[in-house]
Each structure stands twice: as structure tokens, then as C-alpha cells.
Amino acid sequence: YEPPPEIAAQFADRPYDGEVAFVDAQLGRLLQRVGSPSDGTVVLVTADHGESLGEHGEETHGVFVYDATLRVPLLLAGPGLAGGRVATTVARGIDVAPTLLDLAGVPAQPGVEGRSLRSAALGNAMADAPAYAESLFAAIHLGWAPLHAWRTSQFKLVDAPRPELYAVDVDAGESKDLAAARPDVVERLRAPLRAVLASAAAPAARATDADAAEKLRSLGYLAGGLPPTAARARDPKDGIALINRLEHAIADARTRPREAAHDLDEVLRTDPHIKLARRYRAIALTAAGDHAAAVAELRALEKEGPLGADDLVLLGDCLRLSGRLQEALAALDAAGKRDPHSPDAALTRARALLALGRRDEARAAFERALAVSPGHPAALQGLGDLALERGDLAAAQSYYERVRQADPDDPKPLLKLGVAYGRAGQVDQAVAALREALARAPADTDAVLALAAALAKSGRPAEAVPYLERAVQAGARSTTTLNALGFARLESGDDTGALEALRASLAADPHQREVAETVARLAGARGAGSRRP
């Protein structure tokens, strides 16, 4: 999520409030299109989780199971439902579908776990249906204890190495732990919680759609790749300061890599078994250009247990960037076997094959990535680059157009698209694509030069001149650029400017016969003009 400029400006010092405002505005747009309760439309709004924002020491979400992150809005509106009413009944995520079906007059699906909240929405009292919650973040990523919670409208039990009990009906901030004072309530809530955990079968292995897996991975939900090992007994609440430091470093791994690598090293000194810290230290090191150290970090991680597919992809990429291409292919082949639906394994393998000059195999690897993740921008761009390289301009244009649709904000495919159109003689399309690329990346000298070349080729040298001047001012002072500027100025009638640019080119490389002849002719004409009575 990148906030729109107006949201970023208005909420510069309150970015979370800005996210809420942005979502609220989008809900307004949606409701304008789909209708309102007065039209007979049923609307239910809820959220996946909240943010702790410092409560209980947690800065974000995902570690603890307090109400700061678990208790989210559930807003319900529809025909016959009076507004302004707040129900005290515990509502759960599993209750959403049965509630909507009931309000729509559709029988509930057999086997559905939740219950309809229609009666509570109508203002009636409903008996408690306890809510279960869990956080396995610390167990999976840190090797610490998992957290499980059991909540009623009156109490919440957090089952941890040191259990916690809160009277949530009178202590909404969960500030007073009653576990020691009310062991009877702890045991009363723990019994059904433990029964649920005991009855829960191990999650069945399911094939995950590649695009969905990528989206989950980008949100941090598939960062692991290995099943959790047996949790050590460390209670997450005893290590929240370390977790906050870890999360800060993870956020900085690609933008402030050296600082992040240092902080992650400090985290690992405190607890050397935190796999997530080692993984992101490798990411930070390779972002800082220290690919060999990143490889060493991943090899250390490997000693903790077999690497998952994501870590093998990262290892393969670090080996590729280190120039150890055959080792990179071995790691990437292992990643592909571990997860045949990983587009990243195929993409990184394609890049390693390109570095080895094995273009046909690289093309097949890009196609493999596209097969498991249709529309993947990096796969489409890789195939476009190969098509452009071999002169298949129609195929290159097709691939780049598809990237443009999949990721319209990326200027790189637009630049390549402009080049492909230009080589095919489709100058107007080339100019349009390159203007679009430059609008997204105004400082991209390659886009500036490509647009200038397309304009000159289309017979518009005067329009090309300011772009060429811009490139020269940005430091692109090759003889090719200076000559292009000189001849564009010449064709535009600016003999003085042309002479200046071409002389600069000759100073860089005196062995340019055509340029030297043009300079001599322009200088001679200028001298003759100055001697004319």
C-alpha cells in the first residue's frame, strides 16, 4: 500500500489513520455502486486484524492475542436493522457467512461452524459462543511458545507458558491480569480450549494458487516455508522488545541494508535460533552488495534444518549475484523440486541461465514461471527482453503490453515497449510509450534518450532537442548523445548550438570523420558570415 499523495500529505504524521481514511473512502465508493440498506442491500463491514500501536509493548500485530489486534469492527446494515445499536454478543469471523445467508433468506450450508448473528443485530440477547484465537508467529519464526486464546463476553484466557486472564467486560484494555487471583476461571476456560486444540487435526496439505501464495507471501503470511519445529518455552511477552527490534530491522532490510544487517546481528547475538532474523540478515547483506556474506548467512540457516523453497530461491539468487552460477542452479533446482508452483524459483533460475548465456533454457524457465503464475510481470518482461534481443518485435511488443496492463506504474517495460515499437518503425506508438515511461520516471536518462531518438526519427528534431539537452545536463555526454544533439539542433536551424555540441563530441573523440567535416563546414560558414560586409 502506497498512500495517494493527498492522503500522504494530510496524514503525514499519522500514517495509520491515513490508511483508515483511505479504506473508508473506498468503502464509500463501493457503496455508491452496489446500493445502500435503503435499497434492500445488506452490508457487512469487518477487518482482518487491528494494530497494537504500542499496547502491551507490541508495535504492530501478529505476535500477541490481545483485543488491540483481535477485536475489530463488525458493522451490519440492511432492511429491518435499526442503526446505532451496539451488541455485546461475541462475534467471530466464522459467523459472517451464516449471518449474511440468514439475512438473505438462504439456508445455512451444512457443516458451517459459525452461527447467524441476526438475532443480536435485531436487538435480542444471544447466549455466548466463545471465540478461539491463536498466534503461531513466535512458534514458527522464533522457536518460542505459541499463543492460544479463549474469549467470552466476560473473560479472555491467554494460554501461554504463564497464562493470563482478563475480565474484558470491565477491563477493555486488558491491563489487569487475574490469572493468579482466579485460577478457577483459568481452568474453566482452559478445558474447552484444550479440547478444541486436541480435536483439531493437523492441517491438510493443500495446493495453493501461485498468485494467491505470492500475495500471502508479500503480506508476510508465507515467510517461512518449513513446518514449525517444537516450540521452546519462551513466552512471547518476555521477548516483545526483541521482536520489535527484529521487525524494525526487517522493514529496513532493503532500504537501509547495512543498518538492518547490524541490528539483525544484535538480535541473533541475543537469540541465535531466530530463523527469521538470519533470513532477513541475508536479504540485507545482499541488498548492501555483500553477496558472499549473504550466502554464508543462509548456509548457517541451513544448519538449523533443511531450507524451504523461499530460502533456497534466496540462496540461489545470492549465489548468482556472487558469480557462482552452477551452485546457484543447483539451489534453484532444489527450490523448484521443493515447490513446483514457485514462480520465483523459475524466474531466478532464468536469470542464472541468462548469465551463463543459455538463452533457450532461460526462455523455457521464464515460460515455466508464467505457466505457474499467469500474468507475472517479471516473467513477461524476461520473455519480452529475449524476444527483443532476437528481433521478434511483434512478440516483444505483446509481452511488454501485457506487463503494462499487469503493472502500469512500472516505467521499465514502457521503455522497452517504446524501443520495440521504434525498431518496428511504429514511431507514433514508440513516442507515446516513451512519454508514458518518462512521466513515471522523469530522471531516467535512458527513457529521455529513447524518446529523443524516436522524435528525431519521426521528423521532429526540434522536439528532440530539449530531451537531448536534458540528457547531457544529467551527465550523458557520450559522443553518441552529443552527436544526436548536434545534428538535431542543425536540422532545427540552430547552427551555433549544433557547432557547440559537435565540437564537444570531437574533443572526446577526434577520429570522427563525418562530425569533423560538419564542424569544419559550420565553422567556415560562421567565419564567412562574420567577414561579410
N, C-alpha and C positions, 0 to 999 in steps of 0.2 A: 504494500500500500504506500503510494506516494501522494501526500495531500495535494489537492489542487491549489494553485497559487493564492487564491482568495482565502481558503481555509488556513493555509500555512501562515499567511500574514496575520489573520485575525486571532489565531490561537498559537502564536509563536512560542509563548512561554507555558502553554497548556496543551501539548500535542494530543494527550488522551481525550481531553474534552473536544478537541477538534475532530478526532475520529468519530466520537459520538454524534457530533453535529452533522458531520458528513453523512453518516448512516441514516440519521433522522431525515435529512433532506432527500436521500434516495428512497426511503420508505414513502415519503410524501409523493414523489414522482410515480412510484409503483401504484399507490392507492388511487391516484388520479386516473390511471389507466384501467385498473381492474374493477373499480367501483368502490362503494362505501357501504357500511352497515345499513344505511337507509335504502339502498338499492337491493337489499337482500343478500349482500355479500358477507360471509363470515371471515373475520380477520383475526389471526393469532400471531402475535409477535413474541419471540423469545430470543435467547442468545446461547452461545456455547459455554462461555465462562466469563467471569469478570476479571479484574486486576486487583491485586492486593494493595499496590501503591504504598508499600511500607508497613501495612498492618501485619502484626506478628513477625516483623522483620523481613517479610518476603516482598521484593520489589515488583515482581511481575505476576506470574501464575504458573501452575504446573507442579509445584512441589507439595504444598500443603492442601488440606481439605477443609479449610475454614470457610465460613459463609461469605467472606470477602470475595472469593472466587467462585464458590459453588452456587450462591443464591443469586439468580439472575431474574430479570423481569419475565413475566408471562402475562401479556396483555391480551384480552379477549373481547371482541366486539362482534355483534351480529344481531339479527332480528330477535326481539324479545329479551335482549340482555341489557339491563339498565346500566348506564355508565356511572363512574365514581364509586364503585363498590370494591372493597378490598377483602378477599377471602383469607382466612387464617389456615385453611387446609394445606397440608404439604402437597405440592405439585411436583411431578417428576417429568423428566424427558420422555419416559415411556408412556406418559399419559396423554401426550399431544395427539397422536393418531386416533386413539379411541374417542377423545373429546371431539375432534373435528368430524369424525364419522357420525357420532351421535347427533351433533348439531345439524349435520346434513341429512339426517334421517336414513343413514346407511347402516345396516347391521355390522357389528364389530366382527373383525376377522377371527376365526377360531385360532386359539393358541396365543393370542396377543397378551402380553404380560401386564400392560398398564390398564388403567380404568378411566372412564369418562369423568370429567370434572364439571359436566353440565349442571349438575345439581348445585354445586358450590357457586358456579357462575350466576345462577338464578337467585342466589342469596340464602340457600339452605345450608344447614350444618352437615358436614360429612365426617365420618369417622376417619381416624388416622390411617394412612397407608405409608409405612416407613420408607424412607429413601435411602438407597445404598450409594456410596461414593467411594472412589479409590484414587490414589496417585501412586503409580509404579515408577515414576521418573527416577527417584533416588535409588530404587532397587535395580532398574535396568542400566542406568547410566553411571551410577556411582558405586554400586555394590552395597548400598546401605539398606535399611529396612523399608519395606513397603508400608503405605498408609491405607487403612480402610476405615470408613465411617458409616455409622448408622444413625439416621436422624428422624425424629418425630417432630410434631409441632411444639413439644415441650423441651425435649432433651436432644443433645447430639453426643455420641460417643466417637472419639477418635482412637481407633485401636492401633497403638504404636508400642514400641518397647516400654515406654512409660505412657500408659493410657491417659486420655484427657476426657473430661466430661463437662459439658456446658449446659446451663438452663437457658436455651436460646429464646424462650418466650419472654424472659425478663432481662437477658444479657445478650443483646443482639451483636455486640462486638466481641463476644466470646473472650472476655477479659478475666473471668474468674473460674479457674479450674476446680471442679467439685469432685474429682475422681477420688481423692483421699477421704473426703467427707462423706461421700455417698457410694460406697462400694456395692451396695445392694442394687442401685440403679445401673452401675457399670456392668454387673453380671446379668441383669435383666436385659440389657440391650446387647451385650456381647453374645448371648446364647443364640438369638436368631441370626446375628451377623455371621458367627462361626458356622452355623448350619448352612447358610447360603454359600459361604466360601467352600465348605466341604462338598456341597452338592454340585458346584459348578464344574463341568467337565473342562478339560484342557481345551483351549480354543482350537477349533479345527483349522488346519492349514487351508487357506483359500487363495486362489489366484487373484491377484489384484490388477485391475486395469492399469496399464503402464502410465497413462496420463494422470489417473487418479493418484497413483503412487508418487509420481513426480510432485503433484500438488501437495500431498500429505508431507512429502519429504521437505518441500520448501517451507512448510509451516512448522517443521520440527518434529513431526509425529513418526517419521520413519528414519530418524537419525541413526538408529542402531544398526540392525542387520543380524544380530545374534539374539537368541533367546536369553532371557535374564538368567544369570547364574544364581546360586543360592545366596540370598541376601545376608550380609553381615549385619550385626545387631545395632549398628549405629543409628540412633534416632535422628531423622532429618532435622528436627528442631534444634539439635545441638550443633548442626553444621550449616545453618542458613547463611551466615556471613560468608563462609567459603563458597556456597552456591551462588550468592550474589556476585562475588568476585569472578567466579567462573563464567557467569552469564554475561557480565560486562566484557570480559576478555573474548568470549565467543562473538559478541556483537562487533568487536573491533578487529577480528581476525583478518579481514580482507581490507579494511580501510586504514588501520593503524597496526600493521602486522608485527613490527618489531616490539612495540609496547605490549601487544597482546601475547606474543611469544614469551616475553619476560614474565608477565603476570601468570600465564599458564604454567610456567616453570615453577613459580612460587606455589601455585595450587598443588602441583604434583609433589613438591617437597613436603607439603602438609599431608597429602594422601596420595601415594604413588599408584594406587589402584584405580583411579578415576579414569576410565577409558575415554570418556568424552573430552577430558582435558588433553589427553595425549593426541586424540584425533584432531582437535582444533589447533593444537600447537603445530602439528604437521601442516595444516592449512595455512596458518600464519607464517610459518617458515618458508613455505613455497611461494606465498604471496610476496614475501620480502626478497625472493630470489635465491634463497638458500635451499635449493632442491635436495642437495645431498643430506643436509641435516634433517629435512622433512622425511626422506627415505629412512634414515636411522630411527626417527621417532616412530614411524609406522612398523618398522621391524621390532622395536621394543614392544609395541602394542600387540604384535603377533605372538610374542612370548606369553601373553596373558591368555591366549586361546586363538583358535582359527579366525582369520579375518572374514567379516561379512562381505557381501558383494560391493557395497558402497566404499568400504575401506580398501578393497582390492582395486577398485577403479581409481581411488585417490593415489594409492601406491603406484599403479601403472602410469598415472599422469606425472607424478613426481619423477619416476624413473625416465619417462620420455623427456621431460624437461632437463634432466641430468645428462641426456645423451646416451643413456643405457637402454637402447631401443629393443634389443632382443629380450632383456629382462622385463621390460615394460609389456611386451606382447605376452609373455608367459603369465604375468599377473593379470592382464586383461582377459586372457583366455580363461583363467580360473574364475574371474568375476562373471564372465558370460555363462560358465557352467553352473556357478552358484545361483545366478538369477538370469535365466534365459530371456526374461522380459525387461531387462535393464537397458534402456536406450543409452545411458551414459557409458556403459561398458563398450557398446558398439561404436559410439562416437569417439571415445578416447582411443580405441583400437584403430579407427580410421585415421586419426591424426598421427599415430605412431607409424602406421604403414605409409602415409604420405612422406614422413621424414625419412623413411627407407627407400623412397622412390617407387614403391609398389602401388601404382595408381589404380590398377584394375581391382586389386584386393581392397584398397581403400574405398573405392566406389561401392563395392559389394557390402562393406561394413556400414557405410552411410545408408545404403538401401535397407540393411537389416535394422538400423535404428529407426528408420522411417516406418518399417513394417510393424515394429512393436509400439511405436508412438506416432501414429499418422499426424502429419502437420507439424512435427517437431522443427522449430526454426533452424537450429544448428545443423540438423541433418539436411534440410532443404538447401541451406546456404552452402554446405560442403559439396553437395551434388551440383549446385549451380556453379561453384568455382571450378569444378572439374570439367563441366560442360563448356564453360567459357574458355578454359585452358586448351581444350581440344578443338575449339572453333565451332561447337554446336550451339550457335547463338539462339536458335528457337528454344532449345531445351533450357539453356541458361536463363532466358527471359521467363520461361514458365516457372522454373524453380524460384527465382527471385520475386516474381509476382506473388507466389504463394507465401513466401516469407513476409512480404509486405502486408498481406492480409492477416497473417498469424501474429506479427509483431510490428504494428505500424509505426511505433516510436523509435525503432532501431534504424539509424542512418546508414549503417554499413551495407545492407542488401540494396538499399536505394541507390547508393553509389555504384555498386556492381551492376544493378539493373540499367542505370544510365550508360555505363560503359558498354554493356551488351547491346543496347539499342543503338548507340553510336556506331559501333563496329558493323552493325547490320544496315547502316545507312538510314535508320529511322530517327532523324535528327530531332524532330519536334518532341517525340516521346523521350528521347535522351535528355533534352533540356528540361522537360517537365519533371522527370525523375530526379535529376541532379539539383534542381531548385528545391525540391522537396527534401532531399538529403541535407542540403545546406541550411535549410530552415531549422532542421533538427540538430545540426552540429555546425554552427557558424564558424568555429575555429578550425574545422577540418580542411587543411590545405589541399589534400588530395581531391576533395569534392570541389573546392574552388577552382583548381586547375582543370579538372574534368569538365566542369561547366564552361569555363573559358574556352576550352578546346571545342566543345560542342557548338558554342555560339559562333566561334570563328569558322568552323566547318559549315555552318548554316548560312554563311554570308553576312554575319552580323559582327564584324570586328570591333566596331565602336562599343558594342555592349560587352564584348570580351575584355576590353582594356581595363576597366576598373577591377575586375576579378583578378587579372594577372598582376596588376599593381598591388592588390591586397596580398597576393601570394608572395610577391617579392618582399614586401614590407614585413611579412611574417617569417622571413628567413629563407624562402625557397629561391635561392639565387643561382641555380644551376644554369648552364649555358642554354639548355632546352627552354627553360622558363623565360630567361632574358631574351632569347631569340623570338619566342612566341609574342612577348610583349612588344619587342621592337617592330616586328612585321605587322602586328595588329595596329599599332599606332601609325605605321606607314600607310596601311590600307585605309585608315581613318582620316588621313590628311595631316597627321601630326608629325612632320619630318623632324622637327627638333627633338621631340620625345623619342622618336624611333632611333635617332642617332645616339642619344644618351644610353638607351638600353643595349643597343648593338655594340657600342664601344665597351660597355661593361662586360658583355659576353666575350669580346675579343681579348680583353685584359685577362680573363680567366683561362682562355684557350685561343692562342693566336693562330692556330692551324685550322681555321675555318674559312675556306676559300670564298664561298658564296657570301658569307657575312662580311668578310673583308672587302669584297667588291662593292657591296651595298653601302658600307660605311664610306668607302672612297668616293662613291658617286654622290652620296648625300653631302659629304663634306665639301666636295668640289662644287656642287650646286649652291651650297650655302656660301662658299667663298666667292663664287661668281656673283651671287646676289648682293654680297656686301660691297663689291667693287663697281657695281652698276651705277652710272651717274644719275 
